[in-house]
Protein backbone atom coordinates (compact mmCIF):
# COMPACT_ATOMS: atom_id res chain seq x y z
CA UNK A 1 0.00 0.00 0.00
CA UNK A 2 1.42 3.38 -0.97
CA UNK A 3 1.53 6.35 1.35
CA UNK A 4 -0.91 9.21 1.01
CA UNK A 5 -0.09 11.25 -2.08
CA UNK A 6 2.52 8.89 -3.53
CA UNK A 7 0.30 7.25 -6.13
CA UNK A 8 -2.16 9.84 -7.44
CA UNK A 9 -5.19 8.49 -9.24
CA UNK A 10 -5.58 9.61 -12.86
CA UNK A 11 -8.67 11.56 -11.89
CA UNK A 12 -9.66 12.86 -8.48
CA UNK A 13 -7.95 12.49 -5.13
CA UNK A 14 -4.94 10.23 -4.43
CA UNK A 15 -5.73 6.52 -4.26
CA UNK A 16 -4.97 6.35 -0.54
CA UNK A 17 -6.96 9.15 1.02
CA UNK A 18 -7.24 10.19 4.65
CA UNK A 19 -10.31 9.48 6.73
CA UNK A 20 -12.61 12.49 7.21
CA UNK A 21 -11.29 14.57 10.06
CA UNK A 22 -7.85 12.98 9.97
CA UNK A 23 -4.75 14.30 8.19
CA UNK A 24 -6.63 15.68 5.22
CA UNK A 25 -9.66 17.26 6.79
CA UNK A 26 -13.36 16.57 6.97
CA UNK A 27 -13.99 16.95 3.24
CA UNK A 28 -11.11 14.84 1.95
CA UNK A 29 -13.28 12.34 0.10
CA UNK A 30 -14.00 13.32 -3.49
CA UNK A 31 -11.64 16.27 -3.57
CA UNK A 32 -9.93 17.19 -6.86
CA UNK A 33 -6.32 16.07 -7.25
CA UNK A 34 -3.66 18.71 -6.62
CA UNK A 35 -2.42 19.96 -9.96
CA UNK A 36 -5.44 18.74 -11.87
CA UNK A 37 -5.42 15.70 -14.13
CA UNK A 38 -2.36 13.47 -14.15
CA UNK A 39 -2.69 13.35 -17.95
CA UNK A 40 -4.06 16.64 -19.34
CA UNK A 41 -6.79 16.66 -21.96
CA UNK A 42 -5.15 17.05 -25.38
CA UNK A 43 -6.23 19.76 -27.80
CA UNK A 44 -5.82 20.10 -31.56
CA UNK A 45 -3.38 22.68 -32.90
CA UNK A 46 -6.24 25.04 -33.73
CA UNK A 47 -7.85 24.59 -30.32
CA UNK A 48 -4.52 25.42 -28.66
CA UNK A 49 -4.29 28.60 -30.72
CA UNK A 50 -7.84 29.55 -29.71
CA UNK A 51 -7.00 29.01 -26.03
CA UNK A 52 -3.89 31.19 -26.29
CA UNK A 53 -5.73 33.92 -28.20
CA UNK A 54 -8.61 33.88 -25.72
CA UNK A 55 -6.18 34.04 -22.79
CA UNK A 56 -4.53 37.15 -24.22
CA UNK A 57 -7.97 38.67 -24.82
CA UNK A 58 -9.28 38.11 -21.29
CA UNK A 59 -5.89 38.98 -19.74
CA UNK A 60 -4.45 41.60 -22.13
CA UNK A 61 -0.64 41.61 -22.47
CA UNK A 62 1.35 44.27 -20.60
CA UNK A 63 5.10 44.90 -20.82
CA UNK A 64 5.58 44.55 -17.06
CA UNK A 65 3.59 41.35 -16.72
CA UNK A 66 3.98 37.83 -18.16
CA UNK A 67 1.85 37.24 -21.24
CA UNK A 68 -0.94 34.79 -20.48
CA UNK A 69 -0.43 32.76 -23.65
CA UNK A 70 3.26 32.22 -22.86
CA UNK A 71 3.08 30.65 -19.39
CA UNK A 72 1.72 27.17 -20.08
CA UNK A 73 -1.96 28.08 -20.20
CA UNK A 74 -2.88 25.31 -22.66
CA UNK A 75 -1.57 22.57 -20.37
CA UNK A 76 -3.17 24.20 -17.32
CA UNK A 77 -6.55 24.29 -19.05
CA UNK A 78 -6.13 20.67 -20.09
CA UNK A 79 -5.59 19.63 -16.49
CA UNK A 80 -8.87 21.13 -15.30
CA UNK A 81 -11.27 20.13 -18.08
CA UNK A 82 -13.25 16.98 -17.24
CA UNK A 83 -12.33 14.22 -19.74
CA UNK A 84 -15.00 12.50 -21.79
CA UNK A 85 -16.57 9.62 -19.89
CA UNK A 86 -15.98 11.08 -16.42
CA UNK A 87 -18.53 12.71 -14.14
CA UNK A 88 -18.25 16.48 -14.30
CA UNK A 89 -18.07 17.32 -10.58
CA UNK A 90 -15.25 19.83 -10.13
CA UNK A 91 -15.07 23.58 -10.79
CA UNK A 92 -15.20 25.09 -13.40
CA UNK A 93 -17.43 22.22 -14.58
CA UNK A 94 -16.04 22.17 -18.12
CA UNK A 95 -16.59 18.89 -19.96
CA UNK A 96 -14.16 17.94 -22.71
CA UNK A 97 -16.63 17.52 -25.57
CA UNK A 98 -18.61 20.71 -24.91
CA UNK A 99 -15.49 22.73 -24.16
CA UNK A 100 -13.78 21.64 -27.37
CA UNK A 101 -16.96 22.30 -29.33
CA UNK A 102 -16.96 25.87 -28.02
CA UNK A 103 -13.32 26.34 -29.01
CA UNK A 104 -14.08 25.00 -32.49
CA UNK A 105 -16.93 27.49 -32.89
CA UNK A 106 -14.54 30.35 -32.19
CA UNK A 107 -12.14 28.72 -34.64
CA UNK A 108 -9.61 30.17 -37.04
CA UNK A 109 -11.52 33.42 -37.53
CA UNK A 110 -11.04 34.18 -33.83
CA UNK A 111 -7.33 33.38 -34.01
CA UNK A 112 -6.86 35.60 -37.07
CA UNK A 113 -8.92 38.52 -35.70
CA UNK A 114 -7.36 41.68 -34.31
CA UNK A 115 -7.73 42.71 -30.66
CA UNK A 116 -11.05 44.44 -31.29
CA UNK A 117 -12.44 41.43 -33.14
CA UNK A 118 -11.38 38.99 -30.44
CA UNK A 119 -12.78 41.24 -27.72
CA UNK A 120 -16.09 41.43 -29.55
CA UNK A 121 -16.24 37.63 -29.83
CA UNK A 122 -15.51 37.11 -26.13
CA UNK A 123 -18.01 39.83 -25.18
CA UNK A 124 -20.64 38.07 -27.28
CA UNK A 125 -20.07 34.86 -25.29
CA UNK A 126 -20.47 36.79 -22.04
CA UNK A 127 -23.66 38.55 -23.14
CA UNK A 128 -25.14 35.26 -24.33
CA UNK A 129 -24.30 33.74 -20.91
CA UNK A 130 -22.46 30.98 -22.73
CA UNK A 131 -20.89 28.62 -20.14
CA UNK A 132 -17.70 28.68 -22.21
CA UNK A 133 -17.08 32.30 -21.20
CA UNK A 134 -17.20 31.60 -17.47
CA UNK A 135 -15.10 28.47 -17.91
CA UNK A 136 -12.41 30.28 -19.90
CA UNK A 137 -12.36 33.23 -17.53
CA UNK A 138 -12.05 31.02 -14.45
CA UNK A 139 -9.37 28.81 -15.98
CA UNK A 140 -7.33 31.76 -17.22
CA UNK A 141 -7.51 33.66 -13.93
CA UNK A 142 -6.63 30.63 -11.84
CA UNK A 143 -3.96 29.52 -14.26
CA UNK A 144 -2.38 32.93 -14.60
CA UNK A 145 -2.23 33.82 -10.93
CA UNK A 146 -0.90 30.39 -9.96
CA UNK A 147 2.23 30.81 -12.09
CA UNK A 148 5.50 31.59 -10.23
CA UNK A 149 6.41 34.21 -12.85
CA UNK A 150 3.19 36.08 -12.11
CA UNK A 151 3.86 35.90 -8.38
CA UNK A 152 7.24 37.54 -8.99
CA UNK A 153 5.59 40.19 -11.16
CA UNK A 154 3.15 40.96 -8.34
CA UNK A 155 6.10 41.33 -5.97
CA UNK A 156 7.90 43.66 -8.39
CA UNK A 157 5.02 45.77 -9.69
CA UNK A 158 2.65 46.23 -6.77
CA UNK A 159 3.76 47.91 -3.52
CA UNK A 160 1.04 46.03 -1.63
CA UNK A 161 2.13 42.76 -3.24
CA UNK A 162 5.75 42.66 -2.12
CA UNK A 163 4.97 40.07 0.55
CA UNK A 164 2.68 38.00 -1.67
CA UNK A 165 3.80 34.36 -1.64
CA UNK A 166 1.43 32.86 -4.17
CA UNK A 167 -2.14 31.54 -4.41
CA UNK A 168 -4.02 30.10 -1.39
CA UNK A 169 -3.66 26.50 -0.33
CA UNK A 170 -5.15 24.13 -2.93
CA UNK A 171 -7.90 22.91 -0.63
CA UNK A 172 -8.46 26.01 1.47
CA UNK A 173 -9.05 25.14 5.11
CA UNK A 174 -10.00 21.47 4.86
CA UNK A 175 -7.89 20.48 7.83
CA UNK A 176 -9.57 22.93 10.19
CA UNK A 177 -13.13 23.24 8.87
CA UNK A 178 -15.57 21.31 11.02
CA UNK A 179 -18.35 19.23 9.45
CA UNK A 180 -21.93 20.45 9.37
CA UNK A 181 -23.98 19.59 12.45
CA UNK A 182 -26.88 17.88 10.69
CA UNK A 183 -28.99 17.70 13.87
CA UNK A 184 -28.56 21.41 14.56
CA UNK A 185 -29.34 22.29 10.95
CA UNK A 186 -32.52 20.21 11.13
CA UNK A 187 -33.62 22.13 14.23
CA UNK A 188 -32.97 25.43 12.49
CA UNK A 189 -35.16 24.38 9.58
CA UNK A 190 -37.98 23.40 11.95
CA UNK A 191 -37.90 26.39 14.28
CA UNK A 192 -36.13 29.10 12.35
CA UNK A 193 -37.90 32.15 10.99
CA UNK A 194 -37.20 35.26 8.97
CA UNK A 195 -38.83 38.52 7.98
CA UNK A 196 -39.69 39.20 4.39
CA UNK A 197 -38.30 42.43 3.00
CA UNK A 198 -41.70 44.15 3.05
CA UNK A 199 -42.06 43.38 6.77
CA UNK A 200 -38.76 44.97 7.80
CA UNK A 201 -39.22 48.29 9.65
CA UNK A 202 -36.73 50.95 10.61
CA UNK A 203 -35.66 50.95 14.26
CA UNK A 204 -35.60 54.31 16.04
CA UNK A 205 -32.13 54.64 17.57
CA UNK A 206 -32.49 58.27 18.61
CA UNK A 207 -33.30 57.37 22.21
CA UNK A 208 -30.32 55.09 22.66
CA UNK A 209 -27.33 56.26 24.65
CA UNK A 210 -23.89 54.76 25.07
CA UNK A 211 -23.59 56.31 28.52
CA UNK A 212 -24.28 54.15 31.57
C-alpha positions as CSV (number, residue, x, y, z in Angstrom):
1,X,0.0,0.0,0.0
2,X,1.4,3.4,-1.0
3,X,1.5,6.3,1.4
4,X,-0.9,9.2,1.0
5,X,-0.1,11.3,-2.1
6,X,2.5,8.9,-3.5
7,X,0.3,7.3,-6.1
8,X,-2.2,9.8,-7.4
9,X,-5.2,8.5,-9.2
10,X,-5.6,9.6,-12.9
11,X,-8.7,11.6,-11.9
12,X,-9.7,12.9,-8.5
13,X,-8.0,12.5,-5.1
14,X,-4.9,10.2,-4.4
15,X,-5.7,6.5,-4.3
16,X,-5.0,6.4,-0.5
17,X,-7.0,9.2,1.0
18,X,-7.2,10.2,4.7
19,X,-10.3,9.5,6.7
20,X,-12.6,12.5,7.2
21,X,-11.3,14.6,10.1
22,X,-7.8,13.0,10.0
23,X,-4.7,14.3,8.2
24,X,-6.6,15.7,5.2
25,X,-9.7,17.3,6.8
26,X,-13.4,16.6,7.0
27,X,-14.0,16.9,3.2
28,X,-11.1,14.8,1.9
29,X,-13.3,12.3,0.1
30,X,-14.0,13.3,-3.5
31,X,-11.6,16.3,-3.6
32,X,-9.9,17.2,-6.9
33,X,-6.3,16.1,-7.3
34,X,-3.7,18.7,-6.6
35,X,-2.4,20.0,-10.0
36,X,-5.4,18.7,-11.9
37,X,-5.4,15.7,-14.1
38,X,-2.4,13.5,-14.2
39,X,-2.7,13.3,-18.0
40,X,-4.1,16.6,-19.3
41,X,-6.8,16.7,-22.0
42,X,-5.1,17.0,-25.4
43,X,-6.2,19.8,-27.8
44,X,-5.8,20.1,-31.6
45,X,-3.4,22.7,-32.9
46,X,-6.2,25.0,-33.7
47,X,-7.8,24.6,-30.3
48,X,-4.5,25.4,-28.7
49,X,-4.3,28.6,-30.7
50,X,-7.8,29.5,-29.7
51,X,-7.0,29.0,-26.0
52,X,-3.9,31.2,-26.3
53,X,-5.7,33.9,-28.2
54,X,-8.6,33.9,-25.7
55,X,-6.2,34.0,-22.8
56,X,-4.5,37.2,-24.2
57,X,-8.0,38.7,-24.8
58,X,-9.3,38.1,-21.3
59,X,-5.9,39.0,-19.7
60,X,-4.4,41.6,-22.1
61,X,-0.6,41.6,-22.5
62,X,1.3,44.3,-20.6
63,X,5.1,44.9,-20.8
64,X,5.6,44.6,-17.1
65,X,3.6,41.3,-16.7
66,X,4.0,37.8,-18.2
67,X,1.9,37.2,-21.2
68,X,-0.9,34.8,-20.5
69,X,-0.4,32.8,-23.7
70,X,3.3,32.2,-22.9
71,X,3.1,30.7,-19.4
72,X,1.7,27.2,-20.1
73,X,-2.0,28.1,-20.2
74,X,-2.9,25.3,-22.7
75,X,-1.6,22.6,-20.4
76,X,-3.2,24.2,-17.3
77,X,-6.6,24.3,-19.0
78,X,-6.1,20.7,-20.1
79,X,-5.6,19.6,-16.5
80,X,-8.9,21.1,-15.3
81,X,-11.3,20.1,-18.1
82,X,-13.2,17.0,-17.2
83,X,-12.3,14.2,-19.7
84,X,-15.0,12.5,-21.8
85,X,-16.6,9.6,-19.9
86,X,-16.0,11.1,-16.4
87,X,-18.5,12.7,-14.1
88,X,-18.2,16.5,-14.3
89,X,-18.1,17.3,-10.6
90,X,-15.3,19.8,-10.1
91,X,-15.1,23.6,-10.8
92,X,-15.2,25.1,-13.4
93,X,-17.4,22.2,-14.6
94,X,-16.0,22.2,-18.1
95,X,-16.6,18.9,-20.0
96,X,-14.2,17.9,-22.7
97,X,-16.6,17.5,-25.6
98,X,-18.6,20.7,-24.9
99,X,-15.5,22.7,-24.2
100,X,-13.8,21.6,-27.4
101,X,-17.0,22.3,-29.3
102,X,-17.0,25.9,-28.0
103,X,-13.3,26.3,-29.0
104,X,-14.1,25.0,-32.5
105,X,-16.9,27.5,-32.9
106,X,-14.5,30.4,-32.2
107,X,-12.1,28.7,-34.6
108,X,-9.6,30.2,-37.0
109,X,-11.5,33.4,-37.5
110,X,-11.0,34.2,-33.8
111,X,-7.3,33.4,-34.0
112,X,-6.9,35.6,-37.1
113,X,-8.9,38.5,-35.7
114,X,-7.4,41.7,-34.3
115,X,-7.7,42.7,-30.7
116,X,-11.0,44.4,-31.3
117,X,-12.4,41.4,-33.1
118,X,-11.4,39.0,-30.4
119,X,-12.8,41.2,-27.7
120,X,-16.1,41.4,-29.5
121,X,-16.2,37.6,-29.8
122,X,-15.5,37.1,-26.1
123,X,-18.0,39.8,-25.2
124,X,-20.6,38.1,-27.3
125,X,-20.1,34.9,-25.3
126,X,-20.5,36.8,-22.0
127,X,-23.7,38.6,-23.1
128,X,-25.1,35.3,-24.3
129,X,-24.3,33.7,-20.9
130,X,-22.5,31.0,-22.7
131,X,-20.9,28.6,-20.1
132,X,-17.7,28.7,-22.2
133,X,-17.1,32.3,-21.2
134,X,-17.2,31.6,-17.5
135,X,-15.1,28.5,-17.9
136,X,-12.4,30.3,-19.9
137,X,-12.4,33.2,-17.5
138,X,-12.1,31.0,-14.4
139,X,-9.4,28.8,-16.0
140,X,-7.3,31.8,-17.2
141,X,-7.5,33.7,-13.9
142,X,-6.6,30.6,-11.8
143,X,-4.0,29.5,-14.3
144,X,-2.4,32.9,-14.6
145,X,-2.2,33.8,-10.9
146,X,-0.9,30.4,-10.0
147,X,2.2,30.8,-12.1
148,X,5.5,31.6,-10.2
149,X,6.4,34.2,-12.9
150,X,3.2,36.1,-12.1
151,X,3.9,35.9,-8.4
152,X,7.2,37.5,-9.0
153,X,5.6,40.2,-11.2
154,X,3.1,41.0,-8.3
155,X,6.1,41.3,-6.0
156,X,7.9,43.7,-8.4
157,X,5.0,45.8,-9.7
158,X,2.6,46.2,-6.8
159,X,3.8,47.9,-3.5
160,X,1.0,46.0,-1.6
161,X,2.1,42.8,-3.2
162,X,5.7,42.7,-2.1
163,X,5.0,40.1,0.5
164,X,2.7,38.0,-1.7
165,X,3.8,34.4,-1.6
166,X,1.4,32.9,-4.2
167,X,-2.1,31.5,-4.4
168,X,-4.0,30.1,-1.4
169,X,-3.7,26.5,-0.3
170,X,-5.2,24.1,-2.9
171,X,-7.9,22.9,-0.6
172,X,-8.5,26.0,1.5
173,X,-9.1,25.1,5.1
174,X,-10.0,21.5,4.9
175,X,-7.9,20.5,7.8
176,X,-9.6,22.9,10.2
177,X,-13.1,23.2,8.9
178,X,-15.6,21.3,11.0
179,X,-18.3,19.2,9.5
180,X,-21.9,20.4,9.4
181,X,-24.0,19.6,12.4
182,X,-26.9,17.9,10.7
183,X,-29.0,17.7,13.9
184,X,-28.6,21.4,14.6
185,X,-29.3,22.3,11.0
186,X,-32.5,20.2,11.1
187,X,-33.6,22.1,14.2
188,X,-33.0,25.4,12.5
189,X,-35.2,24.4,9.6
190,X,-38.0,23.4,11.9
191,X,-37.9,26.4,14.3
192,X,-36.1,29.1,12.3
193,X,-37.9,32.2,11.0
194,X,-37.2,35.3,9.0
195,X,-38.8,38.5,8.0
196,X,-39.7,39.2,4.4
197,X,-38.3,42.4,3.0
198,X,-41.7,44.2,3.0
199,X,-42.1,43.4,6.8
200,X,-38.8,45.0,7.8
201,X,-39.2,48.3,9.6
202,X,-36.7,51.0,10.6
203,X,-35.7,50.9,14.3
204,X,-35.6,54.3,16.0
205,X,-32.1,54.6,17.6
206,X,-32.5,58.3,18.6
207,X,-33.3,57.4,22.2
208,X,-30.3,55.1,22.7
209,X,-27.3,56.3,24.7
210,X,-23.9,54.8,25.1
211,X,-23.6,56.3,28.5
212,X,-24.3,54.2,31.6
